[in-house]
Amino acid sequence: MTDDASGAPTPHAPAVEGAVVVYRGATLFDGTGRPVRRGTSIVVDGQVIRAVGDDAQIAAELPSDAQVFDLEGRFVVPGLIDAHQHIATPPDRPTAEAVLRRLVYSGVTAIRDMADDLRQVGDLARATLVGEIPGPDIRYAALMAGPGFFDDPRTHQVSQGETPGAVPWMQAITKDTDLRLAVALARGTHASAIKVYADLDHTTVAAITAEAHRQGIPVWAHATVFPAAPGQLVEAGVDSVSHVTLLAFEGTDEPLTSYKHKPRVAYERFAAGDDPRIEELFALMRGRGTVLDATAGMWASEALAGEGPEDAARAAANTELAAVLTAQAHRAGVDIATGTDYETGPDELFPALHDELSFLVRRCGMSPEQVLRSATLIGARGAGAEDLMGSVEVGKLANFVVLEDDPLSDIEHLRSITLTVKRGRRFPRRDFDAPRDLDALRDSDARGDLDARGDFDALRDFERTASRAERPTQVPSSEAEEPGATHRAEETR
């Protein structure tokens, strides 16, 4: 093996240090909370932002060899972050690459992958980082759950060739588990976090969280872990919780025995948006800085529409529940990140994140400015990467999006994207060849990889087999489950 082997081509590599590029004439929403600034220049050196300031001031200080792009008043926002994706359940490299390509050309510069087959996710993360393929940065989690979870068929999809629950990226935790070793094994996958999923009591969650934090890695949790309740998870110190509908199990009068045997959700309890036990929970989350990965609009998507009146009723009930609870969380001052947990179909020009942002504005009482903050700075905070991304500031990665129209007047204007800059590399929207790139997604759809309802049906049948006898007439509960399908809804079935 020679020392000068070049390896695979990296046509989408980050910009190199010393290559100074200036984007002048921007109307900048920088994500920090400052007012929008017109006539602003952003100076990029390689992957990093070196200066942000008034056009005239920056022009006087530029090196003579700097490359200058005049944005002519176009709007600039930080790169978007999808806080809840799944790109390898089951692993399918062509499908994942097509999804990642559509994401980055749609303004998404980072995602959280919330537990998948990390053998493939790790390589996709490397490939998007070094530029072998176009795509956002991928910060991914290794999963921990109680032993009872690992007869779920998805755990076999992400552990092919191995034993589910006995691999570093998907570990069964018992009272005899050496948590120091378990966390170290998870970290060895290069995971950015531990994902706490199901069938763990609050004492165990607290022990996992303490050990993970001791080893310098955050903990991302389902909002109910069964039997651990939402408030217990927040008290345990988890850094974020996923799926706002799972918060409905806070203060329930029925026992939270296990992931497979969830109690009925009392939808009527939450209809007014002022449930006092939820209000106490949100005060606790706000005080501790726990990020809510709401996945609020997921139940309104075609991916979870299901088939027949029962599925439709379930989706409608959970959509309303998600909207009411997310609005209540927002009013309470909880930090909300924008995750999706599904992906739009093969004929859609934009990924699901754009629909999630619209849902938060239309249904959850958030302004476009607040939603943009959630999709950028709060997303970075939830991913444990606020020091690197989430705002257009000196010293952070050059991750931002150029738009023709003002997203603060209408969140739908995020679809007027002309350019994504990720780690200093330019991804012009015109280079997203819709016929060709969407054909790649259609090919996946033809193989069944994009058929969210197929996975939905399998999981619905799995749950009904386990629990229909105990719950013969209830309205289906608003649970959220994972790890999910490659770019499809997976958790809230």
Disulfide bonds with the S-S distance in Angstrom:
none
